[in-house]
Amino acid sequence: MVFITPILPITVILLIHNKTTVLPVTREARQRKPKKTTKLVIDETTKERAISMLKLGYSVAEIEEELGISRPTLYRYKKIIK
């Protein structure tokens, strides 16, 4: 004896008449998200200005606020000076 619940015909009807199709998400589709780039290109004049400010004795925090250059970049420039 086979019992068919009333839920089964309803789900079949909903699946048949549903206008949207559900596609499975593949591993490749999940991996193709565009990466955010946070690197900003610093032009030569800004670099030269930062190096000259470091030579004049400005603190890294002051230069960072003034020019908008990141702290690690300024420490890299500081290594160039020494």
TORKOL-4160 file (C-alpha; in steps of 0.2 Angstrom, whole numbers, padded with zeros to 4 digits, m for minus):
82
<pt num="1" X="0000" Y="0000" Z="0000"/>
<pt num="2" X="0007" Y="0017" Z="m0005"/>
<pt num="3" X="0002" Y="0033" Z="0004"/>
<pt num="4" X="0004" Y="0049" Z="m0006"/>
<pt num="5" X="0004" Y="0064" Z="0006"/>
<pt num="6" X="m0005" Y="0080" Z="0000"/>
<pt num="7" X="0012" Y="0089" Z="0001"/>
<pt num="8" X="0020" Y="0079" Z="m0014"/>
<pt num="9" X="0007" Y="0085" Z="m0027"/>
<pt num="10" X="0008" Y="0103" Z="m0021"/>
<pt num="11" X="0027" Y="0103" Z="m0022"/>
<pt num="12" X="0026" Y="0096" Z="m0039"/>
<pt num="13" X="0014" Y="0109" Z="m0045"/>
<pt num="14" X="0024" Y="0123" Z="m0037"/>
<pt num="15" X="0040" Y="0116" Z="m0046"/>
<pt num="16" X="0032" Y="0115" Z="m0063"/>
<pt num="17" X="0023" Y="0132" Z="m0062"/>
<pt num="18" X="0038" Y="0141" Z="m0054"/>
<pt num="19" X="0045" Y="0154" Z="m0067"/>
<pt num="20" X="0062" Y="0155" Z="m0059"/>
<pt num="21" X="0074" Y="0142" Z="m0061"/>
<pt num="22" X="0087" Y="0138" Z="m0047"/>
<pt num="23" X="0104" Y="0134" Z="m0054"/>
<pt num="24" X="0116" Y="0125" Z="m0043"/>
<pt num="25" X="0131" Y="0136" Z="m0038"/>
<pt num="26" X="0147" Y="0128" Z="m0044"/>
<pt num="27" X="0164" Y="0130" Z="m0036"/>
<pt num="28" X="0170" Y="0140" Z="m0051"/>
<pt num="29" X="0156" Y="0152" Z="m0049"/>
<pt num="30" X="0160" Y="0155" Z="m0031"/>
<pt num="31" X="0178" Y="0158" Z="m0035"/>
<pt num="32" X="0176" Y="0171" Z="m0048"/>
<pt num="33" X="0172" Y="0185" Z="m0037"/>
<pt num="34" X="0181" Y="0201" Z="m0042"/>
<pt num="35" X="0195" Y="0205" Z="m0029"/>
<pt num="36" X="0195" Y="0222" Z="m0022"/>
<pt num="37" X="0211" Y="0232" Z="m0025"/>
<pt num="38" X="0216" Y="0244" Z="m0011"/>
<pt num="39" X="0233" Y="0249" Z="m0019"/>
<pt num="40" X="0234" Y="0267" Z="m0024"/>
<pt num="41" X="0247" Y="0273" Z="m0036"/>
<pt num="42" X="0257" Y="0287" Z="m0028"/>
<pt num="43" X="0265" Y="0298" Z="m0041"/>
<pt num="44" X="0283" Y="0304" Z="m0040"/>
<pt num="45" X="0280" Y="0321" Z="m0034"/>
<pt num="46" X="0270" Y="0315" Z="m0018"/>
<pt num="47" X="0284" Y="0302" Z="m0015"/>
<pt num="48" X="0297" Y="0316" Z="m0016"/>
<pt num="49" X="0287" Y="0327" Z="m0005"/>
<pt num="50" X="0285" Y="0313" Z="0008"/>
<pt num="51" X="0304" Y="0309" Z="0007"/>
<pt num="52" X="0308" Y="0328" Z="0009"/>
<pt num="53" X="0296" Y="0329" Z="0024"/>
<pt num="54" X="0304" Y="0314" Z="0032"/>
<pt num="55" X="0322" Y="0322" Z="0030"/>
<pt num="56" X="0315" Y="0338" Z="0038"/>
<pt num="57" X="0310" Y="0329" Z="0053"/>
<pt num="58" X="0291" Y="0328" Z="0052"/>
<pt num="59" X="0283" Y="0313" Z="0061"/>
<pt num="60" X="0276" Y="0299" Z="0051"/>
<pt num="61" X="0259" Y="0303" Z="0058"/>
<pt num="62" X="0260" Y="0321" Z="0052"/>
<pt num="63" X="0265" Y="0316" Z="0034"/>
<pt num="64" X="0252" Y="0302" Z="0034"/>
<pt num="65" X="0238" Y="0315" Z="0038"/>
<pt num="66" X="0245" Y="0328" Z="0026"/>
<pt num="67" X="0248" Y="0318" Z="0011"/>
<pt num="68" X="0236" Y="0303" Z="0013"/>
<pt num="69" X="0250" Y="0290" Z="0012"/>
<pt num="70" X="0249" Y="0274" Z="0022"/>
<pt num="71" X="0260" Y="0272" Z="0037"/>
<pt num="72" X="0269" Y="0256" Z="0030"/>
<pt num="73" X="0273" Y="0266" Z="0014"/>
<pt num="74" X="0281" Y="0280" Z="0024"/>
<pt num="75" X="0291" Y="0268" Z="0034"/>
<pt num="76" X="0297" Y="0260" Z="0018"/>
<pt num="77" X="0303" Y="0278" Z="0012"/>
<pt num="78" X="0311" Y="0280" Z="0029"/>
<pt num="79" X="0322" Y="0265" Z="0025"/>
<pt num="80" X="0327" Y="0272" Z="0009"/>
<pt num="81" X="0333" Y="0288" Z="0017"/>
<pt num="82" X="0345" Y="0278" Z="0029"/>
